[in-house]
Amino acid sequence: MIAIPGLEFFMILAIYVIIFLIITLSYNMAYGYTGIPDFGRAMAAGAGGFLCGYLPGRLMAYLIGFQGDYLANVYLVIDKVNSVLSANPPTSILLLILTLLAGAAAGGVLGLLASLPIFRGIRLFYLGVTLLAIQISFNTIIYHWPHFIRGELGVPVPDPFRWVTHYGPQLFSPGLLRLMSVMIVSGIVLLVTILYLFSVSKSPLGRVLKAIRDDEVSVTTLGRNVRKLYVEVMVVSYALTGMAGVLFAFYQGYVVGLHFDKVEWTFWPIAMVILGGLANYKGTIVGTVFFITLKRLIMFYKSDLEFILPFSPIWLEKLLLGLILILVLIYRPRGIFPEKPELTLSKEEIERIKEKQG
């Protein structure tokens, strides 16, 4: 069995980076490209994460023939479910795919409901405040509703990666094999997200979304249904974030009503997008990797800095990240990679046309 020092830390870091990249890239489509000030991103992740705590466990309990109160016997049920999943790779893979699709659907439906004020003609600034209020209400309901995921107590979730520890190569420990599986599946979801978002950004639709962000009235006069496009962007963006919430819940193996709070899942992703640069996926990737890496390093080493800090190291993470964001807004207000104008023709073709006309 191979033991590499620090490998587990880097694998966990990679999982966090991948999951938050799905969130920030989808958020950049909504805010960076379309100009929707979405302060309800945590609600989208929670739609997938909380559904992961509710649906797959009950579904598997039904399949194994469990009779009784699911929540009252949740630990016993999940233990039996994991025993079944560890011996059935096809069932585990099918459960994972179904939960991801259900999380995307839940996120999309929540995005549709959250964007309904757009049809009432609400201004985008007030939409952002409205989404923040809806998000807080959503998290409060989940936290205090014991019949969903036991509120503040939370529930364990089935582990669709358990089978890898039995059937996978024995070169690594079971814990590392599971982390590898989570990282690979999350990477596949991220790859699909990147391919879709990059194709949209390079298409005529991407230029329309930027035009809506810059001048909504002009796009409306050209015959485009701007409100419909707002809603479609919200639905797609929330669906992608919902899958990120499912991946996080499966990685954690447990879902609590306090998960997916507004600071970690709304404000920090906004900061990552602003740091990298709006309407620039390369900048979003750099900003997300930088923020998550710095955040995990601070969490890992902050106890070693306690003797030189004039305050408790528990505050170091938020202070440093906040300071970095302030400095970026002062000296690089458009982000590390500012948005560049997109040309319908390449520079070489434009120069060639100029030479012919000259």
C-alpha positions as CSV (number, residue, x, y, z in Angstrom):
1,M,0.0,0.0,0.0
2,I,1.5,3.3,-1.1
3,A,1.6,6.2,1.4
4,I,2.5,9.6,0.1
5,P,2.9,12.4,2.7
6,G,0.5,15.2,2.2
7,L,-1.4,13.5,-0.6
8,E,-4.7,13.5,1.3
9,F,-4.4,17.3,1.8
10,F,-3.9,18.0,-1.9
11,M,-6.7,15.7,-2.9
12,I,-9.2,17.4,-0.5
13,L,-7.9,20.7,-1.8
14,A,-8.6,19.5,-5.4
15,I,-12.1,18.4,-4.5
16,Y,-12.9,21.8,-3.0
17,V,-11.4,23.6,-6.0
18,I,-13.4,21.5,-8.4
19,I,-16.7,21.9,-6.6
20,F,-16.4,25.7,-6.2
21,L,-15.2,26.0,-9.8
22,I,-18.6,24.6,-10.9
23,I,-20.3,27.2,-8.7
24,T,-18.2,30.2,-9.7
25,L,-18.2,29.4,-13.5
26,S,-22.0,29.1,-13.5
27,Y,-22.3,32.3,-11.4
28,N,-20.0,34.1,-13.8
29,M,-22.5,33.3,-16.6
30,A,-25.3,34.8,-14.6
31,Y,-23.5,37.9,-13.2
32,G,-20.4,38.4,-15.4
33,Y,-22.1,37.8,-18.7
34,T,-25.7,38.7,-18.1
35,G,-25.4,41.1,-15.2
36,I,-27.8,39.4,-12.8
37,P,-26.8,40.2,-9.2
38,D,-27.6,36.8,-7.8
39,F,-27.2,36.8,-4.0
40,G,-29.0,33.4,-3.7
41,R,-26.2,31.1,-4.8
42,A,-26.1,29.2,-1.5
43,M,-29.8,28.4,-2.1
44,A,-28.9,26.8,-5.4
45,A,-26.2,24.6,-3.8
46,G,-28.5,23.8,-1.0
47,A,-31.2,22.6,-3.4
48,G,-28.8,19.9,-4.5
49,G,-27.2,19.2,-1.2
50,F,-30.3,19.0,0.9
51,L,-32.0,16.9,-1.7
52,C,-29.0,14.6,-1.5
53,G,-29.7,14.2,2.2
54,Y,-33.4,13.5,1.6
55,L,-33.8,11.4,-1.6
56,P,-31.1,8.7,-2.1
57,G,-31.3,7.4,1.5
58,R,-35.1,7.0,1.3
59,L,-34.9,5.5,-2.2
60,M,-32.4,2.9,-1.1
61,A,-34.3,2.2,2.1
62,Y,-37.4,1.4,0.0
63,L,-35.3,-0.9,-2.4
64,I,-33.9,-2.9,0.5
65,G,-37.4,-3.3,2.0
66,F,-37.0,-1.2,5.1
67,Q,-40.2,-0.7,7.1
68,G,-40.4,2.0,9.7
69,D,-39.6,5.6,10.5
70,Y,-36.6,6.5,8.3
71,L,-35.4,9.5,10.2
72,A,-35.7,7.7,13.6
73,N,-33.5,4.9,12.3
74,V,-31.4,6.8,9.8
75,Y,-28.0,5.6,11.0
76,L,-29.1,2.0,11.0
77,V,-30.7,2.3,7.5
78,I,-27.7,4.1,6.0
79,D,-25.3,1.5,7.4
80,K,-27.4,-1.3,5.7
81,V,-27.6,0.8,2.5
82,N,-23.8,1.3,2.4
83,S,-23.3,-2.4,2.8
84,V,-25.5,-3.0,-0.2
85,L,-23.8,-0.3,-2.2
86,S,-20.3,-1.6,-1.4
87,A,-21.1,-4.9,-3.1
88,N,-23.0,-3.4,-6.1
89,P,-21.1,-1.0,-8.2
90,P,-23.8,-0.7,-10.9
91,T,-26.4,0.3,-8.2
92,S,-23.9,2.8,-6.7
93,I,-23.2,4.4,-10.1
94,L,-26.9,4.6,-11.0
95,L,-27.7,6.1,-7.6
96,L,-25.0,8.7,-8.1
97,I,-26.2,9.7,-11.6
98,L,-29.8,9.8,-10.5
99,T,-29.0,12.0,-7.5
100,L,-26.9,14.4,-9.7
101,L,-29.7,14.7,-12.2
102,A,-32.2,15.2,-9.4
103,G,-30.0,17.9,-7.8
104,A,-29.7,19.7,-11.2
105,A,-33.5,19.5,-11.6
106,A,-34.1,20.8,-8.1
107,G,-31.6,23.6,-8.6
108,G,-33.2,24.5,-12.0
109,V,-36.7,24.6,-10.5
110,L,-35.5,26.7,-7.6
111,G,-33.8,29.0,-10.2
112,L,-37.1,29.3,-12.0
113,L,-39.0,30.2,-8.9
114,A,-36.3,32.6,-7.7
115,S,-36.4,34.4,-11.1
116,L,-40.2,34.9,-11.1
117,P,-39.9,38.5,-9.8
118,I,-38.2,39.3,-13.2
119,F,-41.6,38.7,-14.9
120,R,-43.1,41.3,-12.6
121,G,-40.7,43.9,-13.9
122,I,-38.5,44.1,-10.8
123,R,-35.2,45.9,-11.3
124,L,-32.1,43.8,-11.1
125,F,-30.7,45.6,-8.0
126,Y,-33.8,44.8,-6.1
127,L,-33.7,41.2,-7.5
128,G,-30.4,40.7,-5.8
129,V,-31.7,41.8,-2.4
130,T,-34.8,39.7,-2.9
131,L,-32.8,36.6,-3.7
132,L,-30.7,37.2,-0.5
133,A,-33.9,37.3,1.5
134,I,-35.3,34.2,-0.1
135,Q,-32.1,32.4,0.5
136,I,-32.1,33.2,4.2
137,S,-35.7,32.1,4.4
138,F,-34.9,28.9,2.6
139,N,-32.0,28.0,4.9
140,T,-34.0,28.9,8.0
141,I,-36.9,26.6,6.9
142,I,-34.5,23.7,6.2
143,Y,-32.7,24.3,9.6
144,H,-35.9,24.3,11.6
145,W,-37.9,21.6,9.7
146,P,-37.1,18.3,11.4
147,H,-39.1,16.2,8.9
148,F,-36.8,16.9,6.0
149,I,-33.2,16.2,7.1
150,R,-33.7,16.5,10.9
151,G,-32.9,20.2,10.9
152,E,-29.9,21.1,13.0
153,L,-29.2,17.4,13.6
154,G,-28.7,16.5,10.0
155,V,-28.6,13.1,8.3
156,P,-25.9,10.8,6.9
157,V,-26.2,10.1,3.2
158,P,-25.5,6.9,1.3
159,D,-22.0,6.5,0.0
160,P,-22.0,5.7,-3.8
161,F,-18.2,5.6,-3.7
162,R,-18.0,2.8,-1.1
163,W,-17.6,0.1,-3.7
164,V,-14.3,1.6,-4.9
165,T,-12.6,0.6,-1.7
166,H,-13.5,-3.0,-2.3
167,Y,-13.1,-3.3,-6.1
168,G,-10.5,-0.7,-6.7
169,P,-6.7,-1.2,-6.7
170,Q,-5.2,-1.9,-3.3
171,L,-2.2,0.4,-3.9
172,F,-3.8,3.2,-1.8
173,S,-5.7,3.2,1.5
174,P,-9.6,3.0,1.3
175,G,-9.8,6.7,2.3
176,L,-7.5,7.8,-0.6
177,L,-9.4,5.6,-3.0
178,R,-12.7,7.3,-2.0
179,L,-11.2,10.7,-2.4
180,M,-9.9,9.8,-5.8
181,S,-13.4,8.7,-6.8
182,V,-15.0,11.9,-5.6
183,M,-12.3,13.9,-7.4
184,I,-12.8,12.0,-10.7
185,V,-16.6,12.3,-10.7
186,S,-16.4,16.0,-9.7
187,G,-13.9,16.5,-12.5
188,I,-16.2,15.0,-15.0
189,V,-19.1,17.3,-13.9
190,L,-16.7,20.3,-14.1
191,L,-15.5,19.3,-17.6
192,V,-19.1,19.2,-18.8
193,T,-19.8,22.5,-17.2
194,I,-16.7,24.1,-18.8
195,L,-17.5,22.7,-22.2
196,Y,-21.1,24.0,-22.1
197,L,-20.2,27.5,-20.7
198,F,-17.3,28.0,-23.0
199,S,-19.4,27.1,-26.0
200,V,-22.1,29.6,-24.9
201,S,-19.5,32.3,-24.3
202,K,-18.1,31.9,-27.9
203,S,-21.5,31.7,-29.5
204,P,-23.9,34.5,-30.6
205,L,-25.9,33.9,-27.4
206,G,-22.8,34.9,-25.4
207,R,-22.6,38.2,-27.2
208,V,-26.4,38.7,-26.6
209,L,-26.0,38.1,-22.9
210,K,-23.2,40.7,-22.7
211,A,-25.4,43.1,-24.7
212,I,-28.2,42.6,-22.2
213,R,-25.8,43.3,-19.3
214,D,-24.5,46.5,-21.0
215,D,-27.8,47.9,-22.3
216,E,-31.0,46.0,-21.7
217,V,-33.2,48.5,-23.5
218,S,-31.2,48.3,-26.8
219,V,-31.5,44.6,-26.8
220,T,-35.2,44.8,-26.2
221,T,-35.7,47.2,-29.1
222,L,-34.0,44.6,-31.4
223,G,-36.7,42.1,-30.7
224,R,-35.0,39.9,-28.0
225,N,-37.1,38.7,-25.0
226,V,-34.8,39.9,-22.3
227,R,-36.8,38.7,-19.4
228,K,-37.0,35.2,-20.9
229,L,-33.2,35.1,-21.3
230,Y,-32.8,36.2,-17.7
231,V,-34.9,33.3,-16.5
232,E,-33.2,30.8,-18.8
233,V,-29.7,31.9,-17.5
234,M,-30.9,31.6,-13.9
235,V,-32.3,28.1,-14.4
236,V,-29.2,26.8,-16.1
237,S,-26.9,28.4,-13.6
238,Y,-28.8,27.1,-10.6
239,A,-29.0,23.6,-12.1
240,L,-25.2,23.5,-12.4
241,T,-24.8,24.8,-8.9
242,G,-27.3,22.2,-7.7
243,M,-25.0,19.4,-9.0
244,A,-22.1,21.0,-7.1
245,G,-24.2,20.8,-3.9
246,V,-24.9,17.1,-4.5
247,L,-21.1,16.5,-5.0
248,F,-20.3,18.3,-1.8
249,A,-23.0,16.4,0.2
250,F,-21.7,13.0,-1.1
251,Y,-18.1,14.0,-0.3
252,Q,-19.0,15.1,3.2
253,G,-21.2,12.0,3.8
254,Y,-23.5,14.1,6.0
255,V,-25.9,17.0,5.5
256,V,-26.8,19.4,8.2
257,G,-29.3,22.3,8.1
258,L,-26.4,24.7,8.7
259,H,-24.6,23.6,5.5
260,F,-24.7,26.0,2.5
261,D,-24.7,29.2,4.4
262,K,-24.7,32.6,2.7
263,V,-21.0,33.5,3.5
264,E,-19.3,30.3,2.2
265,W,-21.6,29.6,-0.7
266,T,-22.7,33.1,-1.9
267,F,-20.3,35.8,-0.8
268,W,-17.1,33.9,-1.3
269,P,-18.0,32.7,-4.8
270,I,-18.8,36.3,-5.6
271,A,-15.4,37.4,-4.3
272,M,-13.7,34.7,-6.4
273,V,-15.4,35.9,-9.6
274,I,-14.6,39.5,-8.9
275,L,-11.0,38.7,-8.1
276,G,-10.6,36.8,-11.4
277,G,-12.5,39.3,-13.6
278,L,-16.1,39.4,-14.8
279,A,-17.1,37.6,-18.0
280,N,-13.8,35.9,-18.1
281,Y,-13.7,32.2,-17.4
282,K,-9.9,32.1,-17.3
283,G,-10.0,34.7,-14.5
284,T,-12.7,32.9,-12.7
285,I,-10.6,29.7,-12.7
286,V,-7.6,31.6,-11.4
287,G,-9.6,33.5,-8.7
288,T,-11.2,30.3,-7.5
289,V,-8.0,28.3,-7.3
290,F,-6.3,31.2,-5.5
291,F,-9.0,31.7,-2.9
292,I,-9.7,28.1,-2.1
293,T,-6.0,27.3,-1.9
294,L,-5.3,30.2,0.4
295,K,-8.4,29.4,2.5
296,R,-7.4,25.8,3.0
297,L,-3.8,26.7,3.8
298,I,-4.9,29.2,6.4
299,M,-7.2,26.6,7.9
300,F,-4.4,24.0,8.0
301,Y,-1.6,26.2,9.4
302,K,-3.4,28.9,11.4
303,S,-2.7,27.1,14.7
304,D,1.0,27.3,14.0
305,L,0.7,31.1,13.7
306,E,-1.1,31.6,17.0
307,F,2.0,32.7,19.0
308,I,2.8,35.6,16.6
309,L,-0.7,36.9,16.1
310,P,-2.2,39.6,18.3
311,F,-5.6,38.0,17.9
312,S,-7.2,34.5,17.8
313,P,-6.1,32.7,14.6
314,I,-9.8,31.7,14.1
315,W,-10.2,35.2,12.5
316,L,-7.2,35.0,10.3
317,E,-8.9,33.4,7.3
318,K,-11.7,36.0,7.0
319,L,-9.3,38.9,7.7
320,L,-6.7,37.9,5.0
321,L,-9.3,37.0,2.4
322,G,-11.2,40.2,3.0
323,L,-8.0,42.2,2.9
324,I,-7.0,40.6,-0.4
325,L,-10.4,41.4,-1.9
326,I,-10.2,45.0,-0.8
327,L,-6.7,45.4,-2.3
328,V,-7.9,43.9,-5.6
329,L,-10.9,46.2,-5.7
330,I,-8.6,49.2,-5.1
331,Y,-5.8,48.4,-7.5
332,R,-7.4,46.0,-10.0
333,P,-11.1,46.9,-9.9
334,R,-11.8,44.9,-13.1
335,G,-10.1,41.8,-11.7
336,I,-6.8,40.0,-12.4
337,F,-7.9,39.3,-16.0
338,P,-10.1,42.2,-17.1
339,E,-12.7,41.5,-19.7
340,K,-11.5,42.0,-23.3
341,P,-13.7,43.1,-26.2
342,E,-14.8,40.2,-28.4
343,L,-14.4,40.6,-32.1
344,T,-16.5,38.7,-34.6
345,L,-13.5,38.5,-36.9
346,S,-9.9,37.7,-35.9
347,K,-7.3,40.5,-35.9
348,E,-5.6,38.9,-38.9
349,E,-8.9,39.0,-40.9
350,I,-9.5,42.6,-39.9
351,E,-6.0,43.7,-41.0
352,R,-6.5,41.8,-44.3
353,I,-9.7,43.7,-44.9
354,K,-8.0,47.0,-44.1
355,E,-5.2,46.3,-46.6
356,K,-7.7,45.5,-49.4
357,Q,-9.7,48.7,-48.7
358,G,-6.5,50.7,-48.5
